[in-house]
Amino acid sequence: MPPEWPPLPSNTGKTRRILDIDGRVRHLRIDDEIVRQQTGSDRKIIVFQKILIVEDDRVEFRFGYYMIGVKPKARGRWVWGQFCLLIPQEDLLALMEEAGARGWFGS
């Protein structure tokens, strides 16, 4: 990551509210996250998160990404990607290996 980019936000331990498909408010706690600069890009950071769905006490996983913003209000800062993640195979394998090493998938 080039030194001129701002620090990447950390979400570990934070709780987020989302609306599920039925319109109910759900609370997600981000228990852990793995971040990796995408191979071949200094403007995209891939994020793999282990999330607790608070209402159900259920663990799920989320892939996402940050990009350096280019629109005037977001220019030069990290913004959460709004589209589906496209990820090189080597990055996916590295994220899965790290998640396994952290014990995300149980025994």
Backbone as XML, in Angstrom:
<?xml version="1.0"?>
<chain id="A" units="angstrom">
  <residue number="1" name="MET">
    <atom name="N" x="0.852" y="-1.168" z="0.000"/>
    <atom name="CA" x="0.000" y="0.000" z="0.000"/>
    <atom name="C" x="0.899" y="1.232" z="0.000"/>
  </residue>
  <residue number="2" name="PRO">
    <atom name="N" x="0.690" y="2.138" z="-0.911"/>
    <atom name="CA" x="1.528" y="3.335" z="-0.958"/>
    <atom name="C" x="1.451" y="4.136" z="0.343"/>
  </residue>
  <residue number="3" name="PRO">
    <atom name="N" x="2.547" y="4.730" z="0.764"/>
    <atom name="CA" x="2.556" y="5.449" z="2.036"/>
    <atom name="C" x="1.629" y="6.661" z="2.060"/>
  </residue>
  <residue number="4" name="GLU">
    <atom name="N" x="1.230" y="7.175" z="0.901"/>
    <atom name="CA" x="0.359" y="8.352" z="0.903"/>
    <atom name="C" x="-1.105" y="8.024" z="1.192"/>
  </residue>
  <residue number="5" name="TRP">
    <atom name="N" x="-1.472" y="6.721" z="1.170"/>
    <atom name="CA" x="-2.850" y="6.360" z="1.472"/>
    <atom name="C" x="-3.084" y="6.453" z="2.976"/>
  </residue>
  <residue number="6" name="PRO">
    <atom name="N" x="-4.319" y="6.797" z="3.365"/>
    <atom name="CA" x="-4.639" y="6.870" z="4.795"/>
    <atom name="C" x="-4.660" y="5.474" z="5.417"/>
  </residue>
  <residue number="7" name="PRO">
    <atom name="N" x="-4.602" y="5.404" z="6.751"/>
    <atom name="CA" x="-4.692" y="4.089" z="7.392"/>
    <atom name="C" x="-6.052" y="3.442" z="7.111"/>
  </residue>
  <residue number="8" name="LEU">
    <atom name="N" x="-6.041" y="2.144" z="7.020"/>
    <atom name="CA" x="-7.271" y="1.389" z="6.773"/>
    <atom name="C" x="-8.061" y="1.280" z="8.076"/>
  </residue>
  <residue number="9" name="PRO">
    <atom name="N" x="-9.387" y="1.463" z="8.043"/>
    <atom name="CA" x="-10.167" y="1.322" z="9.275"/>
    <atom name="C" x="-10.163" y="-0.120" z="9.767"/>
  </residue>
  <residue number="10" name="SER">
    <atom name="N" x="-10.213" y="-0.296" z="11.076"/>
    <atom name="CA" x="-10.347" y="-1.624" z="11.677"/>
    <atom name="C" x="-11.765" y="-1.763" z="12.199"/>
  </residue>
  <residue number="11" name="ASN">
    <atom name="N" x="-12.406" y="-2.868" z="11.902"/>
    <atom name="CA" x="-13.782" y="-3.096" z="12.324"/>
    <atom name="C" x="-13.915" y="-4.152" z="13.407"/>
  </residue>
  <residue number="12" name="THR">
    <atom name="N" x="-12.824" y="-4.807" z="13.781"/>
    <atom name="CA" x="-12.875" y="-5.874" z="14.770"/>
    <atom name="C" x="-13.467" y="-5.358" z="16.077"/>
  </residue>
  <residue number="13" name="GLY">
    <atom name="N" x="-14.459" y="-6.089" z="16.577"/>
    <atom name="CA" x="-15.118" y="-5.737" z="17.830"/>
    <atom name="C" x="-16.283" y="-4.783" z="17.669"/>
  </residue>
  <residue number="14" name="LYS">
    <atom name="N" x="-16.495" y="-4.248" z="16.484"/>
    <atom name="CA" x="-17.577" y="-3.287" z="16.273"/>
    <atom name="C" x="-18.891" y="-4.007" z="15.955"/>
  </residue>
  <residue number="15" name="THR">
    <atom name="N" x="-19.988" y="-3.372" z="16.330"/>
    <atom name="CA" x="-21.319" y="-3.892" z="16.036"/>
    <atom name="C" x="-21.952" y="-3.012" z="14.966"/>
  </residue>
  <residue number="16" name="ARG">
    <atom name="N" x="-22.615" y="-3.643" z="14.026"/>
    <atom name="CA" x="-23.292" y="-2.940" z="12.933"/>
    <atom name="C" x="-24.756" y="-3.360" z="12.909"/>
  </residue>
  <residue number="17" name="ARG">
    <atom name="N" x="-25.602" y="-2.463" z="12.460"/>
    <atom name="CA" x="-27.028" y="-2.762" z="12.254"/>
    <atom name="C" x="-27.270" y="-2.903" z="10.764"/>
  </residue>
  <residue number="18" name="ILE">
    <atom name="N" x="-28.032" y="-3.922" z="10.394"/>
    <atom name="CA" x="-28.434" y="-4.084" z="9.001"/>
    <atom name="C" x="-29.909" y="-4.444" z="8.962"/>
  </residue>
  <residue number="19" name="LEU">
    <atom name="N" x="-30.529" y="-4.249" z="7.816"/>
    <atom name="CA" x="-31.889" y="-4.727" z="7.596"/>
    <atom name="C" x="-31.805" y="-6.038" z="6.832"/>
  </residue>
  <residue number="20" name="ASP">
    <atom name="N" x="-32.505" y="-7.066" z="7.329"/>
    <atom name="CA" x="-32.508" y="-8.310" z="6.573"/>
    <atom name="C" x="-33.548" y="-8.220" z="5.460"/>
  </residue>
  <residue number="21" name="ILE">
    <atom name="N" x="-33.667" y="-9.258" z="4.678"/>
    <atom name="CA" x="-34.528" y="-9.226" z="3.506"/>
    <atom name="C" x="-36.004" y="-9.022" z="3.868"/>
  </residue>
  <residue number="22" name="ASP">
    <atom name="N" x="-36.379" y="-9.367" z="5.116"/>
    <atom name="CA" x="-37.753" y="-9.188" z="5.587"/>
    <atom name="C" x="-37.976" y="-7.828" z="6.246"/>
  </residue>
  <residue number="23" name="GLY">
    <atom name="N" x="-36.948" y="-6.988" z="6.254"/>
    <atom name="CA" x="-37.071" y="-5.660" z="6.843"/>
    <atom name="C" x="-36.778" y="-5.592" z="8.333"/>
  </residue>
  <residue number="24" name="ARG">
    <atom name="N" x="-36.375" y="-6.709" z="8.935"/>
    <atom name="CA" x="-36.042" y="-6.713" z="10.357"/>
    <atom name="C" x="-34.631" y="-6.176" z="10.574"/>
  </residue>
  <residue number="25" name="VAL">
    <atom name="N" x="-34.458" y="-5.460" z="11.670"/>
    <atom name="CA" x="-33.127" y="-4.979" z="12.035"/>
    <atom name="C" x="-32.357" y="-6.133" z="12.671"/>
  </residue>
  <residue number="26" name="ARG">
    <atom name="N" x="-31.137" y="-6.337" z="12.203"/>
    <atom name="CA" x="-30.246" y="-7.373" z="12.746"/>
    <atom name="C" x="-28.976" y="-6.678" z="13.213"/>
  </residue>
  <residue number="27" name="HIS">
    <atom name="N" x="-28.333" y="-7.263" z="14.193"/>
    <atom name="CA" x="-27.086" y="-6.717" z="14.720"/>
    <atom name="C" x="-25.965" y="-7.705" z="14.451"/>
  </residue>
  <residue number="28" name="LEU">
    <atom name="N" x="-24.902" y="-7.207" z="13.858"/>
    <atom name="CA" x="-23.726" y="-8.014" z="13.540"/>
    <atom name="C" x="-22.559" y="-7.518" z="14.379"/>
  </residue>
  <residue number="29" name="ARG">
    <atom name="N" x="-21.843" y="-8.437" z="14.999"/>
    <atom name="CA" x="-20.603" y="-8.068" z="15.685"/>
    <atom name="C" x="-19.447" y="-8.684" z="14.904"/>
  </residue>
  <residue number="30" name="ILE">
    <atom name="N" x="-18.526" y="-7.861" z="14.507"/>
    <atom name="CA" x="-17.379" y="-8.334" z="13.738"/>
    <atom name="C" x="-16.337" y="-8.852" z="14.728"/>
  </residue>
  <residue number="31" name="ASP">
    <atom name="N" x="-16.250" y="-10.175" z="14.833"/>
    <atom name="CA" x="-15.360" y="-10.798" z="15.820"/>
    <atom name="C" x="-13.906" y="-10.781" z="15.388"/>
  </residue>
  <residue number="32" name="ASP">
    <atom name="N" x="-13.664" y="-10.867" z="14.083"/>
    <atom name="CA" x="-12.285" y="-10.861" z="13.584"/>
    <atom name="C" x="-12.342" y="-10.501" z="12.106"/>
  </residue>
  <residue number="33" name="GLU">
    <atom name="N" x="-11.244" y="-9.975" z="11.593"/>
    <atom name="CA" x="-11.172" y="-9.716" z="10.156"/>
    <atom name="C" x="-9.739" y="-9.883" z="9.674"/>
  </residue>
  <residue number="34" name="ILE">
    <atom name="N" x="-9.650" y="-10.351" z="8.463"/>
    <atom name="CA" x="-8.362" y="-10.513" z="7.785"/>
    <atom name="C" x="-8.374" y="-9.539" z="6.619"/>
  </residue>
  <residue number="35" name="VAL">
    <atom name="N" x="-7.319" y="-8.758" z="6.497"/>
    <atom name="CA" x="-7.229" y="-7.807" z="5.392"/>
    <atom name="C" x="-6.016" y="-8.159" z="4.537"/>
  </residue>
  <residue number="36" name="ARG">
    <atom name="N" x="-6.167" y="-7.948" z="3.243"/>
    <atom name="CA" x="-5.098" y="-8.283" z="2.307"/>
    <atom name="C" x="-5.193" y="-7.344" z="1.113"/>
  </residue>
  <residue number="37" name="GLN">
    <atom name="N" x="-4.075" y="-6.751" z="0.774"/>
    <atom name="CA" x="-4.038" y="-5.942" z="-0.438"/>
    <atom name="C" x="-4.222" y="-6.870" z="-1.628"/>
  </residue>
  <residue number="38" name="GLN">
    <atom name="N" x="-5.104" y="-6.494" z="-2.546"/>
    <atom name="CA" x="-5.331" y="-7.349" z="-3.705"/>
    <atom name="C" x="-4.085" y="-7.401" z="-4.564"/>
  </residue>
  <residue number="39" name="THR">
    <atom name="N" x="-3.741" y="-8.586" z="-5.001"/>
    <atom name="CA" x="-2.600" y="-8.784" z="-5.877"/>
    <atom name="C" x="-2.748" y="-7.903" z="-7.115"/>
  </residue>
  <residue number="40" name="GLY">
    <atom name="N" x="-1.721" y="-7.140" z="-7.412"/>
    <atom name="CA" x="-1.709" y="-6.313" z="-8.616"/>
    <atom name="C" x="-2.441" y="-4.988" z="-8.485"/>
  </residue>
  <residue number="41" name="SER">
    <atom name="N" x="-2.903" y="-4.631" z="-7.283"/>
    <atom name="CA" x="-3.619" y="-3.367" z="-7.115"/>
    <atom name="C" x="-3.187" y="-2.695" z="-5.816"/>
  </residue>
  <residue number="42" name="ASP">
    <atom name="N" x="-2.824" y="-1.425" z="-5.906"/>
    <atom name="CA" x="-2.500" y="-0.700" z="-4.674"/>
    <atom name="C" x="-3.680" y="0.154" z="-4.221"/>
  </residue>
  <residue number="43" name="ARG">
    <atom name="N" x="-4.833" y="-0.001" z="-4.865"/>
    <atom name="CA" x="-6.020" y="0.791" z="-4.533"/>
    <atom name="C" x="-7.175" y="-0.061" z="-4.010"/>
  </residue>
  <residue number="44" name="LYS">
    <atom name="N" x="-6.940" y="-1.358" z="-3.797"/>
    <atom name="CA" x="-8.017" y="-2.243" z="-3.350"/>
    <atom name="C" x="-7.508" y="-3.148" z="-2.239"/>
  </residue>
  <residue number="45" name="ILE">
    <atom name="N" x="-8.245" y="-3.164" z="-1.135"/>
    <atom name="CA" x="-7.938" y="-4.018" z="0.007"/>
    <atom name="C" x="-9.104" y="-4.976" z="0.198"/>
  </residue>
  <residue number="46" name="ILE">
    <atom name="N" x="-8.820" y="-6.266" z="0.211"/>
    <atom name="CA" x="-9.837" y="-7.293" z="0.409"/>
    <atom name="C" x="-9.976" y="-7.539" z="1.908"/>
  </residue>
  <residue number="47" name="VAL">
    <atom name="N" x="-11.212" y="-7.718" z="2.354"/>
    <atom name="CA" x="-11.506" y="-7.944" z="3.765"/>
    <atom name="C" x="-12.339" y="-9.223" z="3.885"/>
  </residue>
  <residue number="48" name="PHE">
    <atom name="N" x="-11.921" y="-10.113" z="4.789"/>
    <atom name="CA" x="-12.677" y="-11.331" z="5.092"/>
    <atom name="C" x="-13.007" y="-11.252" z="6.575"/>
  </residue>
  <residue number="49" name="GLN">
    <atom name="N" x="-14.299" y="-11.260" z="6.908"/>
    <atom name="CA" x="-14.721" y="-11.043" z="8.284"/>
    <atom name="C" x="-15.451" y="-12.252" z="8.859"/>
  </residue>
  <residue number="50" name="LYS">
    <atom name="N" x="-15.150" y="-12.522" z="10.125"/>
    <atom name="CA" x="-15.908" y="-13.504" z="10.903"/>
    <atom name="C" x="-16.896" y="-12.699" z="11.734"/>
  </residue>
  <residue number="51" name="ILE">
    <atom name="N" x="-18.184" y="-12.970" z="11.543"/>
    <atom name="CA" x="-19.241" y="-12.139" z="12.107"/>
    <atom name="C" x="-20.175" y="-12.981" z="12.971"/>
  </residue>
  <residue number="52" name="LEU">
    <atom name="N" x="-20.569" y="-12.415" z="14.105"/>
    <atom name="CA" x="-21.587" y="-13.029" z="14.944"/>
    <atom name="C" x="-22.912" y="-12.314" z="14.679"/>
  </residue>
  <residue number="53" name="ILE">
    <atom name="N" x="-23.946" y="-13.078" z="14.304"/>
    <atom name="CA" x="-25.296" y="-12.539" z="14.186"/>
    <atom name="C" x="-25.852" y="-12.575" z="15.611"/>
  </residue>
  <residue number="54" name="VAL">
    <atom name="N" x="-25.960" y="-11.417" z="16.235"/>
    <atom name="CA" x="-26.245" y="-11.329" z="17.668"/>
    <atom name="C" x="-27.577" y="-11.972" z="18.028"/>
  </residue>
  <residue number="55" name="GLU">
    <atom name="N" x="-28.637" y="-11.686" z="17.279"/>
    <atom name="CA" x="-29.967" y="-12.191" z="17.625"/>
    <atom name="C" x="-30.036" y="-13.720" z="17.617"/>
  </residue>
  <residue number="56" name="ASP">
    <atom name="N" x="-29.265" y="-14.355" z="16.771"/>
    <atom name="CA" x="-29.314" y="-15.819" z="16.639"/>
    <atom name="C" x="-28.109" y="-16.510" z="17.266"/>
  </residue>
  <residue number="57" name="ASP">
    <atom name="N" x="-27.140" y="-15.733" z="17.759"/>
    <atom name="CA" x="-25.890" y="-16.291" z="18.280"/>
    <atom name="C" x="-25.280" y="-17.256" z="17.259"/>
  </residue>
  <residue number="58" name="ARG">
    <atom name="N" x="-25.240" y="-16.794" z="15.989"/>
    <atom name="CA" x="-24.780" y="-17.617" z="14.865"/>
    <atom name="C" x="-23.593" y="-16.941" z="14.207"/>
  </residue>
  <residue number="59" name="VAL">
    <atom name="N" x="-22.600" y="-17.726" z="13.820"/>
    <atom name="CA" x="-21.412" y="-17.199" z="13.135"/>
    <atom name="C" x="-21.603" y="-17.313" z="11.630"/>
  </residue>
  <residue number="60" name="GLU">
    <atom name="N" x="-21.306" y="-16.227" z="10.942"/>
    <atom name="CA" x="-21.290" y="-16.226" z="9.481"/>
    <atom name="C" x="-20.037" y="-15.486" z="9.030"/>
  </residue>
  <residue number="61" name="PHE">
    <atom name="N" x="-19.763" y="-15.517" z="7.740"/>
    <atom name="CA" x="-18.555" y="-14.919" z="7.182"/>
    <atom name="C" x="-18.930" y="-13.958" z="6.068"/>
  </residue>
  <residue number="62" name="ARG">
    <atom name="N" x="-18.140" y="-12.897" z="5.932"/>
    <atom name="CA" x="-18.420" y="-11.899" z="4.896"/>
    <atom name="C" x="-17.131" y="-11.508" z="4.199"/>
  </residue>
  <residue number="63" name="PHE">
    <atom name="N" x="-17.194" y="-11.476" z="2.872"/>
    <atom name="CA" x="-16.124" y="-10.912" z="2.062"/>
    <atom name="C" x="-16.534" y="-9.499" z="1.677"/>
  </residue>
  <residue number="64" name="GLY">
    <atom name="N" x="-15.587" y="-8.597" z="1.649"/>
    <atom name="CA" x="-15.833" y="-7.241" z="1.201"/>
    <atom name="C" x="-14.528" y="-6.634" z="0.735"/>
  </residue>
  <residue number="65" name="TYR">
    <atom name="N" x="-14.577" y="-5.365" z="0.423"/>
    <atom name="CA" x="-13.350" y="-4.697" z="-0.003"/>
    <atom name="C" x="-13.458" y="-3.202" z="0.208"/>
  </residue>
  <residue number="66" name="TYR">
    <atom name="N" x="-12.305" y="-2.585" z="0.337"/>
    <atom name="CA" x="-12.182" y="-1.131" z="0.360"/>
    <atom name="C" x="-11.445" y="-0.712" z="-0.898"/>
  </residue>
  <residue number="67" name="MET">
    <atom name="N" x="-11.844" y="0.439" z="-1.421"/>
    <atom name="CA" x="-11.148" y="1.061" z="-2.550"/>
    <atom name="C" x="-10.821" y="2.494" z="-2.156"/>
  </residue>
  <residue number="68" name="ILE">
    <atom name="N" x="-9.774" y="3.035" z="-2.741"/>
    <atom name="CA" x="-9.501" y="4.459" z="-2.567"/>
    <atom name="C" x="-10.516" y="5.208" z="-3.419"/>
  </residue>
  <residue number="69" name="GLY">
    <atom name="N" x="-11.288" y="6.092" z="-2.777"/>
    <atom name="CA" x="-12.344" y="6.817" z="-3.461"/>
    <atom name="C" x="-11.818" y="7.759" z="-4.531"/>
  </residue>
  <residue number="70" name="VAL">
    <atom name="N" x="-12.608" y="7.933" z="-5.577"/>
    <atom name="CA" x="-12.251" y="8.840" z="-6.668"/>
    <atom name="C" x="-13.277" y="9.957" z="-6.838"/>
  </residue>
  <residue number="71" name="LYS">
    <atom name="N" x="-14.489" y="9.771" z="-6.320"/>
    <atom name="CA" x="-15.506" y="10.816" z="-6.415"/>
    <atom name="C" x="-15.155" y="11.928" z="-5.435"/>
  </residue>
  <residue number="72" name="PRO">
    <atom name="N" x="-15.609" y="13.150" z="-5.711"/>
    <atom name="CA" x="-15.182" y="14.298" z="-4.897"/>
    <atom name="C" x="-15.317" y="14.129" z="-3.385"/>
  </residue>
  <residue number="73" name="LYS">
    <atom name="N" x="-16.449" y="13.629" z="-2.890"/>
    <atom name="CA" x="-16.631" y="13.515" z="-1.442"/>
    <atom name="C" x="-15.796" y="12.404" z="-0.811"/>
  </residue>
  <residue number="74" name="ALA">
    <atom name="N" x="-15.355" y="11.447" z="-1.602"/>
    <atom name="CA" x="-14.602" y="10.306" z="-1.075"/>
    <atom name="C" x="-13.160" y="10.274" z="-1.566"/>
  </residue>
  <residue number="75" name="ARG">
    <atom name="N" x="-12.769" y="11.219" z="-2.353"/>
    <atom name="CA" x="-11.445" y="11.199" z="-2.980"/>
    <atom name="C" x="-10.328" y="11.058" z="-1.942"/>
  </residue>
  <residue number="76" name="GLY">
    <atom name="N" x="-9.459" y="10.076" z="-2.191"/>
    <atom name="CA" x="-8.275" y="9.901" z="-1.359"/>
    <atom name="C" x="-8.487" y="9.188" z="-0.042"/>
  </residue>
  <residue number="77" name="ARG">
    <atom name="N" x="-9.681" y="8.654" z="0.203"/>
    <atom name="CA" x="-9.897" y="7.905" z="1.447"/>
    <atom name="C" x="-10.481" y="6.533" z="1.110"/>
  </residue>
  <residue number="78" name="TRP">
    <atom name="N" x="-10.347" y="5.617" z="2.059"/>
    <atom name="CA" x="-10.870" y="4.274" z="1.860"/>
    <atom name="C" x="-12.393" y="4.294" z="1.956"/>
  </residue>
  <residue number="79" name="VAL">
    <atom name="N" x="-13.057" y="3.687" z="0.979"/>
    <atom name="CA" x="-14.511" y="3.550" z="1.002"/>
    <atom name="C" x="-14.861" y="2.075" z="0.815"/>
  </residue>
  <residue number="80" name="TRP">
    <atom name="N" x="-15.899" y="1.628" z="1.530"/>
    <atom name="CA" x="-16.351" y="0.235" z="1.447"/>
    <atom name="C" x="-16.940" y="-0.009" z="0.066"/>
  </residue>
  <residue number="81" name="GLY">
    <atom name="N" x="-16.545" y="-1.103" z="-0.569"/>
    <atom name="CA" x="-17.029" y="-1.434" z="-1.906"/>
    <atom name="C" x="-18.513" y="-1.761" z="-1.903"/>
  </residue>
  <residue number="82" name="GLN">
    <atom name="N" x="-19.211" y="-1.321" z="-2.928"/>
    <atom name="CA" x="-20.656" y="-1.527" z="-2.980"/>
    <atom name="C" x="-21.078" y="-2.624" z="-3.955"/>
  </residue>
  <residue number="83" name="PHE">
    <atom name="N" x="-20.138" y="-3.214" z="-4.650"/>
    <atom name="CA" x="-20.467" y="-4.246" z="-5.628"/>
    <atom name="C" x="-19.896" y="-5.583" z="-5.173"/>
  </residue>
  <residue number="84" name="CYS">
    <atom name="N" x="-20.253" y="-6.646" z="-5.856"/>
    <atom name="CA" x="-19.727" y="-7.970" z="-5.534"/>
    <atom name="C" x="-18.207" y="-7.974" z="-5.666"/>
  </residue>
  <residue number="85" name="LEU">
    <atom name="N" x="-17.577" y="-8.691" z="-4.770"/>
    <atom name="CA" x="-16.123" y="-8.788" z="-4.767"/>
    <atom name="C" x="-15.648" y="-9.711" z="-5.883"/>
  </residue>
  <residue number="86" name="LEU">
    <atom name="N" x="-14.702" y="-9.237" z="-6.658"/>
    <atom name="CA" x="-13.955" y="-10.081" z="-7.597"/>
    <atom name="C" x="-12.576" y="-10.241" z="-6.977"/>
  </residue>
  <residue number="87" name="ILE">
    <atom name="N" x="-12.101" y="-11.481" z="-6.897"/>
    <atom name="CA" x="-10.876" y="-11.753" z="-6.145"/>
    <atom name="C" x="-9.991" y="-12.744" z="-6.897"/>
  </residue>
  <residue number="88" name="PRO">
    <atom name="N" x="-8.698" y="-12.445" z="-7.018"/>
    <atom name="CA" x="-7.791" y="-13.409" z="-7.631"/>
    <atom name="C" x="-7.692" y="-14.683" z="-6.786"/>
  </residue>
  <residue number="89" name="GLN">
    <atom name="N" x="-7.489" y="-15.799" z="-7.453"/>
    <atom name="CA" x="-7.422" y="-17.088" z="-6.777"/>
    <atom name="C" x="-6.368" y="-17.089" z="-5.673"/>
  </residue>
  <residue number="90" name="GLU">
    <atom name="N" x="-5.194" y="-16.537" z="-5.932"/>
    <atom name="CA" x="-4.129" y="-16.582" z="-4.923"/>
    <atom name="C" x="-4.517" y="-15.809" z="-3.662"/>
  </residue>
  <residue number="91" name="ASP">
    <atom name="N" x="-5.284" y="-14.738" z="-3.811"/>
    <atom name="CA" x="-5.736" y="-13.976" z="-2.648"/>
    <atom name="C" x="-6.800" y="-14.752" z="-1.872"/>
  </residue>
  <residue number="92" name="LEU">
    <atom name="N" x="-7.724" y="-15.385" z="-2.585"/>
    <atom name="CA" x="-8.745" y="-16.195" z="-1.923"/>
    <atom name="C" x="-8.104" y="-17.325" z="-1.125"/>
  </residue>
  <residue number="93" name="LEU">
    <atom name="N" x="-7.168" y="-18.017" z="-1.728"/>
    <atom name="CA" x="-6.507" y="-19.121" z="-1.036"/>
    <atom name="C" x="-5.744" y="-18.632" z="0.191"/>
  </residue>
  <residue number="94" name="ALA">
    <atom name="N" x="-5.077" y="-17.486" z="0.086"/>
    <atom name="CA" x="-4.338" y="-16.928" z="1.221"/>
    <atom name="C" x="-5.289" y="-16.549" z="2.360"/>
  </residue>
  <residue number="95" name="LEU">
    <atom name="N" x="-6.442" y="-15.963" z="2.032"/>
    <atom name="CA" x="-7.419" y="-15.600" z="3.060"/>
    <atom name="C" x="-7.976" y="-16.838" z="3.753"/>
  </residue>
  <residue number="96" name="MET">
    <atom name="N" x="-8.303" y="-17.852" z="2.991"/>
    <atom name="CA" x="-8.845" y="-19.084" z="3.571"/>
    <atom name="C" x="-7.811" y="-19.768" z="4.452"/>
  </residue>
  <residue number="97" name="GLU">
    <atom name="N" x="-6.551" y="-19.760" z="4.013"/>
    <atom name="CA" x="-5.484" y="-20.360" z="4.815"/>
    <atom name="C" x="-5.313" y="-19.618" z="6.144"/>
  </residue>
  <residue number="98" name="GLU">
    <atom name="N" x="-5.329" y="-18.301" z="6.096"/>
    <atom name="CA" x="-5.196" y="-17.502" z="7.316"/>
    <atom name="C" x="-6.387" y="-17.718" z="8.245"/>
  </residue>
  <residue number="99" name="ALA">
    <atom name="N" x="-7.594" y="-17.781" z="7.690"/>
    <atom name="CA" x="-8.784" y="-18.028" z="8.509"/>
    <atom name="C" x="-8.688" y="-19.395" z="9.198"/>
  </residue>
  <residue number="100" name="GLY">
    <atom name="N" x="-8.213" y="-20.393" z="8.472"/>
    <atom name="CA" x="-8.025" y="-21.709" z="9.071"/>
    <atom name="C" x="-6.987" y="-21.678" z="10.181"/>
  </residue>
  <residue number="101" name="ALA">
    <atom name="N" x="-5.896" y="-20.947" z="9.947"/>
    <atom name="CA" x="-4.844" y="-20.830" z="10.969"/>
    <atom name="C" x="-5.363" y="-20.123" z="12.218"/>
  </residue>
  <residue number="102" name="ARG">
    <atom name="N" x="-6.322" y="-19.241" z="12.067"/>
    <atom name="CA" x="-6.915" y="-18.538" z="13.211"/>
    <atom name="C" x="-8.025" y="-19.341" z="13.892"/>
  </residue>
  <residue number="103" name="GLY">
    <atom name="N" x="-8.331" y="-20.519" z="13.330"/>
    <atom name="CA" x="-9.338" y="-21.386" z="13.935"/>
    <atom name="C" x="-10.782" y="-20.981" z="13.673"/>
  </residue>
  <residue number="104" name="TRP">
    <atom name="N" x="-11.003" y="-20.240" z="12.605"/>
    <atom name="CA" x="-12.360" y="-19.770" z="12.300"/>
    <atom name="C" x="-13.336" y="-20.892" z="12.014"/>
  </residue>
  <residue number="105" name="PHE">
    <atom name="N" x="-12.858" y="-22.005" z="11.500"/>
    <atom name="CA" x="-13.756" y="-23.029" z="11.002"/>
    <atom name="C" x="-13.932" y="-24.188" z="11.978"/>
  </residue>
  <residue number="106" name="GLY">
    <atom name="N" x="-13.474" y="-24.056" z="13.201"/>
    <atom name="CA" x="-13.629" y="-25.107" z="14.196"/>
    <atom name="C" x="-12.737" y="-26.288" z="13.908"/>
  </residue>
  <residue number="107" name="SER">
    <atom name="N" x="-13.098" y="-27.395" z="14.523"/>
    <atom name="CA" x="-12.250" y="-28.586" z="14.330"/>
    <atom name="C" x="-12.952" y="-29.686" z="13.606"/>
  </residue>
</chain>
